[in-house]
Amino acid sequence: MEKAKEFLTVNDEASESVSRLAVRPHPAGIDQILLEDIVLKGIRVDRAEPGLVVCSFKVPPRLADRAGGFATGAISYLVDEVGGAVIHVEGLPMNVSVDMSISFLSTAKPDDELEITGSLLGQRGGYSGTLVLIRNKATGEVVAEGRHSLFGKRTSKL
């Protein structure tokens, strides 16, 4: 689980670098690392154990949509990343997302403090299912609930 915690943590140098960026629309195909740095900057892993990852996240103004709420694309990205971290096994490549279903149940605004809980629903062979809940810490409201299916090769026991 330390690997999952390390994966979700952005170092100070990267955070400093990203905070100086002027983010404008960009052409398709730009390196995905930029997206990871923009969305994941500021996430804190509070607890990590097999089948469970609990994080805190203060919604930054850069992730607001045109209406001033927490952008659904950023929420989707968090569901993808936290869901993947729940089942990550150190030494193996990250699993591939097969399906995500996200219910957007309420809104969050910049500076809202969120709790993101990712848990394992089950595994069969290389297929895994996770549940990611994003909850507003102040109100207790569920902002989004995501179900995330992933597939990855497992090492042989032979």
MARVEXBA-614426 format. One record per residue (C-alpha): residue in one letter; x negated, y negated, z negated. Coordinates in steps of 0.02 Angstrom, whole numbers, plus 32768, in hexadecimal, padded with zeros to 4 digits. Each point is the difference from the previous one (the first is absolute). Layout:
BEGIN
AXYZ ...
# end
This chain:
BEGIN
M800080008000 E7F6B7F8D7FEA K7FED800580BE A80B57FC48013 K7FE17F757F82 E7F617FCE805C F805B800680A8 L80877F877FC3 T7F867F867FB0 V7FBB7F718067 N7F567FC17FC5 D7FE17F497FD2 E7F977FDD809A A8089803D8075 S80857FA17F9E E7F9B7F60800A S7FE5801880BA V80B880208024 S803A7F6C7F97 R7F9E7F8C8074 L80548043809D A807D7F9B8064 V807680898038 R804D7FE380AB P805B80778075 H7F828076804E P7FFA80718098 A802D80B77FF2 G7F7180767FD8 I7FA77F927F80 D7FA680657F7A Q807780487F7D I7F877FD47F73 L80397F4A800C L80B480357FDE E7FC9806A7F6C D7FA17F6E7FB5 I80907F868019 V8089806E7FB6 L7F9F805F7F79 K7FA07F6C7FBB G80327FEE7F4A I804980AD7FE2 R7FCE804A7F59 V800380BA7FDB D804280137F4F R800B80BD7FFB A7FC7808C8072 E801480B97FE4 P80298095806F G80A77FDD8053 L80157F517FB7 V7FBC7F528023 V80417F657FA5 C7FCA7F54803B S80247F497FD8 F800B7F7F8089 K80237F457FFB V80527FCE80A5 P7F8A7F828052 P80467F6F8068 R7FA68045809B L807980958001 A809F7F978005 D8074800D8095 R80537F6B8054 A808B7FFE7F7E G7F807FF97F71 G801780B47FC6 F7F8480907FF7 A7FEC803780B5 T804A80AB8026 G7F69802B806B A7F8E7FE77F69 I8075806A7F95 S7FF980898084 Y7F427FF88001 L7FFA80137F43 V807480978008 D7F8C804E8082 E7F607FDE7F9E V803F802E7F52 G805B809A8041 G7F5F80388054 A7F997FDF7F63 V8073806F7F98 I7FCC809C8061 H7F4F7FD28033 V7F8180867FD9 E7F4C7FC87FEA G7F9080438089 L808C8018807E P80397F868085 M809B7F987FDC N80A380518032 V80657FC58095 S80AB7FAF7FE6 V808980668052 D80997FA07FC7 M802F7F6F7F8E S80AD7FCC7FCA I800B7F5F7F9D S80997FB47FAC F7FEE7F467FDF L80707FE77F68 S7FD97F507FC2 T7F867F748023 A7F5E7FC67FB1 K7FB37F548011 P7F4C7FC57FFD D7FB780097F50 D807A80897FC9 E7FA5808B7FA2 L802A80AC8042 E7FE480B17FC3 I7FE0807F808A T801380B77FCF G7FD2808A8079 S802980B37FD3 L7FF480A98054 L80A7804D802D G7FB680A4803E Q7F8480598071 R800C80938075 G7F6580308061 G7FB87F608047 Y80A57FA27FF3 S801E7F8B7F6C G808F7F8F7FCC T7FEC7F687F91 L80747F7F7FB3 V7FC97F4C7FEA L80677F897F93 I7FDD7F468001 R804F7FAB7F69 N80017F4B7FC5 K7FAE80017F53 A80607F687FC1 T80B080348035 G7FEE80BE800B E80537FFB80AC V7FC7807E8081 V7FC07F9C8095 A7FE580978070 E800180BD7FFC G7F98805C807F R7FF780B8802A H7F60802C805A S7FD680A48057 L7F4C8028802A F7F9E808D804E G7F4A802F7FE7 K7F9080968013 R7FD480597F60 T7F6180617FE4 S800980BC800A K7FFB80617F5D L7F9B808B8054 
# end
